[in-house]
Amino acid sequence: MQIASTSIFFAAFLRAYGSPCIPGPETPAGQRLPCKEGYELTPLAQISRSLEFTEVSFSQDSTRLVLRPEDGSLLLRAASHLDVHLKQERVAVELTFSAEALGLTRADFAESRGAPLQMSLSIRQSWLAGEARSSSRLIRPTRKAEEILRDLSRALADVLRQRGNKNISLILDEEAVRSLLGDAKVAKLFGELLGLIGVLNSMKLEAGPREDYRISVSGKGKPYLESETSVSLEGEDLAVELKLTILPPQAGGPPEPESHP
């Protein structure tokens, strides 16, 4: 938007202070070819301009885990995303006019004691916008099949250390069964474990009644909180500097107009 406005300004300036065409090159005979369409600045005016543009983009992702101190299980998983996009633009325009181009005389430079007249104008516009989003949810994971099978094996080992006849039963929830049967290798080991329990239940090692033992294992993992945060920043800084210089009349120029009473 600022560049377009600058272009409009220069177009208006050229119409006011430029010649309507650009003369063609001279021939060896010293003749100048017909001019071509366009604008040419008169020797009484000069323009210089500069443009500086800087753009910075930065993106970062990070994840933080918090574990339970008693068993090392996951308590919190926090993920964050940062996106920064900044732009800086500086436009400097210097216009130099001669007094003759603007119809000024030496009398107009009396206050400046013959020094060039100068005027500076600075315009600056900046903005910064940010957006932050955050979400969280409670995750209820399912335990791994290896973990469930390890708990079953340890519990069965504790039962076998007890004396007497035994009647062992397993109590598994839906998550535990689904996890055990989801792995072919673990499912085979689980089948062998069930066969061993069946053999133990059919054996009568001592006289007397059987003792009932219930092994209960859950496939539900400990819940943890999952949090996601996203922050985005976007900003732009535009500075326009305009400097106008009017040069005093050249020595030997047209005489000053005489004033009559």
WOQUIFEN-V626935 format. One record per helix or strand of 2 or more residues. SS is the DSSP state (@ for helix, = for strand). FROM is the first residue (numbers start at 1). TO is the last residue. If there is no record, write none. Layout:
ss: [SS SS]
from: [FROM FROM]
to: [TO TO]
This chain:
ss: [@ = = = = @ @ = @ = @ @ = =]
from: [2 18 36 45 74 99 106 117 145 165 174 184 210 224]
to: [17 22 41 67 98 102 109 139 160 172 181 202 217 247]
